[in-house]
Amino acid sequence: MKIWQKGFQVAINCFKITSIFPTQEKFGLTSQITRAAVSIPSNIAEGSSRNSDKDYNRFVEIALGSCFEAETQLLIAKALGFGELKLTEETLALLEEEEKMLTAFSKSLHVRN
C-alpha cells in the first residue's frame, strides 16, 4: 500500500533527522518524533489485519493523528535549528501527502460501512 510505504519513508527520514539532534534531546524531542513517525506505518499495518472497515478506520485515524504529531514536532525542531533542513522539509512534504492520503482512505472506509 502506498500509504504504508510513504509512512515507512517518513519514519526512516525521522530517524535520520533526529540522529544529529543535540544529545540532551535524546529523551525529549528525538524520542517524541521517532515514536510518532513509527506509529504511522505501524498503525496502518495493524489496521489492515482487522476484520472490519470500522476497526481498520480506527487505526487509520490513529496513524493520521501521529502524522499531525510528527509534523508539529518537526516544525518545532526546524524552528530550533535541529536536524538537516533539506531532509526536514522533504519529510514535512511527505507528511502532508500522507495526511491527505490517510484522510481520503478514512473517508473511503466510512463509505464502505
C-alpha positions as CSV (number, residue, x, y, z in Angstrom):
1,M,0.0,0.0,0.0
2,K,1.2,3.4,-0.9
3,I,0.1,4.9,2.4
4,W,2.2,2.3,4.3
5,Q,5.2,2.9,2.1
6,K,5.0,6.7,2.5
7,G,4.6,6.3,6.3
8,F,7.6,3.9,6.3
9,Q,9.7,6.5,4.5
10,V,8.6,9.2,6.9
11,A,9.8,7.0,9.8
12,I,13.1,6.4,8.2
13,N,13.6,10.1,7.5
14,C,12.7,11.0,11.1
15,F,15.4,8.7,12.4
16,K,17.9,10.3,10.1
17,I,16.8,13.8,11.0
18,T,17.0,13.1,14.8
19,S,20.3,11.3,14.6
20,I,22.1,14.7,14.6
21,F,19.9,16.4,17.3
22,P,21.7,17.6,20.4
23,T,22.2,14.7,22.9
24,Q,20.1,16.5,25.6
25,E,17.1,15.9,23.2
26,K,17.5,12.1,23.2
27,F,14.7,11.6,25.7
28,G,12.7,14.7,24.6
29,L,12.1,15.8,21.1
30,T,14.1,13.0,19.5
31,S,12.1,10.3,21.2
32,Q,8.7,12.0,20.5
33,I,9.4,12.5,16.8
34,T,10.6,8.9,16.3
35,R,7.7,7.4,18.3
36,A,5.1,9.4,16.3
37,A,6.8,8.6,13.0
38,V,7.0,4.8,13.7
39,S,3.3,4.9,14.8
40,I,2.3,5.9,11.3
41,P,3.1,2.8,9.3
42,S,2.7,0.6,12.3
43,N,-1.0,1.6,12.8
44,I,-1.6,1.2,9.0
45,A,-0.2,-2.3,9.2
46,E,-2.1,-3.3,12.3
47,G,-5.4,-1.8,10.9
48,S,-5.0,-3.9,7.7
49,S,-5.2,-7.0,9.8
50,R,-8.6,-6.1,11.2
51,N,-11.8,-7.9,10.1
52,S,-14.0,-4.8,9.7
53,D,-13.6,-1.4,8.0
54,K,-14.7,0.2,11.3
55,D,-11.8,-1.3,13.1
56,Y,-9.4,-0.6,10.2
57,N,-10.5,3.0,10.2
58,R,-9.8,3.4,13.9
59,F,-6.1,2.6,13.2
60,V,-6.0,4.8,10.1
61,E,-7.3,7.7,12.4
62,I,-4.5,6.9,14.9
63,A,-2.0,7.0,12.1
64,L,-3.3,10.3,10.9
65,G,-3.0,11.7,14.4
66,S,0.6,10.5,14.5
67,C,1.2,12.4,11.2
68,F,0.0,15.6,12.7
69,E,2.0,15.0,15.9
70,A,5.2,14.3,13.9
71,E,4.6,17.3,11.7
72,T,4.3,19.6,14.7
73,Q,7.4,18.2,16.4
74,L,9.4,18.5,13.2
75,L,8.3,22.1,12.8
76,I,9.5,22.8,16.4
77,A,12.8,21.1,15.6
78,K,13.1,23.2,12.4
79,A,12.4,26.4,14.4
80,L,15.1,25.4,16.8
81,G,17.6,24.7,14.0
82,F,17.8,21.0,14.8
83,G,18.5,18.4,12.1
84,E,19.2,18.8,8.4
85,L,16.9,21.5,6.9
86,K,16.6,19.9,3.5
87,L,15.6,16.5,4.8
88,T,13.3,18.0,7.4
89,E,11.5,20.0,4.6
90,E,11.2,16.9,2.4
91,T,9.8,14.9,5.3
92,L,7.3,17.7,6.1
93,A,6.1,17.5,2.5
94,L,5.8,13.7,2.7
95,L,3.8,14.1,5.9
96,E,1.4,16.5,4.2
97,E,0.9,14.0,1.3
98,E,0.4,11.2,3.9
99,E,-2.2,13.2,5.8
100,K,-4.1,13.8,2.6
101,M,-3.9,10.1,1.6
102,L,-5.0,8.9,5.1
103,T,-7.9,11.3,5.1
104,A,-9.1,10.1,1.8
105,F,-8.6,6.5,2.8
106,S,-10.5,7.0,6.0
107,K,-13.4,8.6,4.1
108,S,-13.5,5.6,1.7
109,L,-13.7,3.2,4.7
110,H,-16.6,5.2,6.1
111,V,-18.4,4.8,2.7
112,R,-18.0,1.1,2.7
113,N,-19.6,0.8,6.2
